[in-house]
Amino acid sequence: MNKIYFDHNATTPVLDEVFDAMLPFLKEEWGNPSSIHWAGRVPKKAVEDAREQVAAFLGCSPVEIIFTSSGSESDNLGIKGVAYAKKNKGNHIITTKVEHPAVLKTCKYLEKEGFEVTYLNVDSAGMIDLGELKEAITDKTILITIMYANNETGVIFPVEEIGRIAKEHKITFHTDAVQAAGKLPIDTATLPVDLLTISGHKLYAPKGVGALFVRRGTRVVPIIHGGHHERNRRGGTENVAGIVGLGKACEMAAADMESERAHLEKMTTRLEEGIKEKVPHVYVNGGGSPRLVNTSNISFEFIEGESILLGLDMHQIAASSGSACTSGSLEPTHVLLAMGNTAELSHGSIRFSLGRINTMEEVELLLDVLPPIVERMRSMSPLYAGSNEPVVFKR
Ligand SMILES: *Cc1c(COP(=O)(O)O)cnc(C)c1O
């Protein structure tokens, strides 16, 4: 049985080209890029070449890129870095209820440090309301941090409009673009954002490397203190191999974006239509909003997502319930709850996130395997059994 991977929003495999580009820096080119002697020269150039690749991918200047250890670190640096840099101007931050924990928990932390945070609602389609955003702005607002695309539902937020609103009020705007990068064209030359986060391992580079775009003139206070690395903005000897991998992955993502999008869109559409056709009592979370072409978050009424996942795993099919960060706990996902789903419905949701390695044959295989699993689980569910006219949960 072939293994099938539908969990690309959790992590992606490292592309061969990325791996090959990294290898020399794990072996013969082990020097420290800060060294001025021979051993540092090639690694130093490799880091700066990668910075150019990331900058080209995001439409900015290489000096506007800070390499970090992860998407989480980039979010922390972007948010805390701006909050502390602007704390004399105000103490109010605006975000949403559906951010990744790297943003949500950073905001929670800042609340303990004396900052005030507004968490914007989303509607049942997972979309924010720009009117609510405008109303939340006060003369103390120093930062808006709103994700580009949601990792659980794939819902895409109107970052362009948000950026314009932020600019009008002279508020710094950070966006977590970890899930958008590689799936949507991002051009910071025209997009009104001041800071933007990406992560290597969501983009076919390895884990443990990320980047933060910081627009010229935007001050961030470092959160990792150390040497003069990254123009004094992030201490720590560079993860040279990881950075080279991220650079290569950005180059590949830019080159293949259009063909990949078409490929993903076809597969995701077939997956959703196939499931809706073959399985009753399902719906697509965020279905009414613009969404990433690779993400499909589906609620199966009356049953638990975890049991479906186990059934799929027996067929070597990997998907995810809630987000990878919350699976393992029985807490329903904060994203679906914020969309007004009941806890029961949130428990019955599965996220399929497709990627470059998937094929239409794999989607068809899922569509053969999934309906009987759901049917079997439902036949055992006390919520479903014995009822011809099953109770439909209120949303
Ligand atoms: C995965 C993810 C992160 C965290 O990135 P890491 O590199 O795993 O720390 C942040 N935001 C979003 C939207 C993500 O999907």
Ligand as a Chemical Component Dictionary entry (heavy atoms), coordinates in Angstrom:
data_LIG
# 
_chem_comp.id                   LIG 
_chem_comp.type                 NON-POLYMER 
_chem_comp.pdbx_formal_charge   0 
_chem_comp.three_letter_code    LIG 
# 
loop_
_chem_comp_atom.comp_id 
_chem_comp_atom.atom_id 
_chem_comp_atom.alt_atom_id 
_chem_comp_atom.type_symbol 
_chem_comp_atom.charge 
_chem_comp_atom.model_Cartn_x 
_chem_comp_atom.model_Cartn_y 
_chem_comp_atom.model_Cartn_z 
_chem_comp_atom.pdbx_ordinal 
LIG C1 C1 C 0 3.256 26.338 11.002 1  
LIG C2 C2 C 0 2.808 27.725 11.201 2  
LIG C3 C3 C 0 3.542 28.615 12.016 3  
LIG C4 C4 C 0 4.746 28.190 12.790 4  
LIG O1 O1 O 0 5.862 27.913 11.984 5  
LIG P1 P1 P 0 7.035 27.004 12.603 6  
LIG O2 O2 O 0 8.135 27.149 11.617 7  
LIG O3 O3 O 0 6.480 25.623 12.680 8  
LIG O4 O4 O 0 7.363 27.569 13.935 9  
LIG C5 C5 C 0 3.071 29.898 12.157 10 
LIG N1 N1 N 0 1.970 30.311 11.529 11 
LIG C6 C6 C 0 1.242 29.515 10.727 12 
LIG C7 C7 C 0 0.032 30.044 10.037 13 
LIG C8 C8 C 0 1.637 28.188 10.532 14 
LIG O5 O5 O 0 0.914 27.389 9.769  15 
# 
loop_
_chem_comp_bond.comp_id 
_chem_comp_bond.atom_id_1 
_chem_comp_bond.atom_id_2 
_chem_comp_bond.value_order 
_chem_comp_bond.pdbx_ordinal 
LIG C1 C2 SING 1  
LIG C2 C3 SING 2  
LIG C2 C8 DOUB 3  
LIG C3 C4 SING 4  
LIG C3 C5 DOUB 5  
LIG C4 O1 SING 6  
LIG O1 P1 SING 7  
LIG P1 O2 DOUB 8  
LIG P1 O3 SING 9  
LIG P1 O4 SING 10 
LIG C5 N1 SING 11 
LIG N1 C6 DOUB 12 
LIG C6 C7 SING 13 
LIG C6 C8 SING 14 
LIG C8 O5 SING 15 
# 
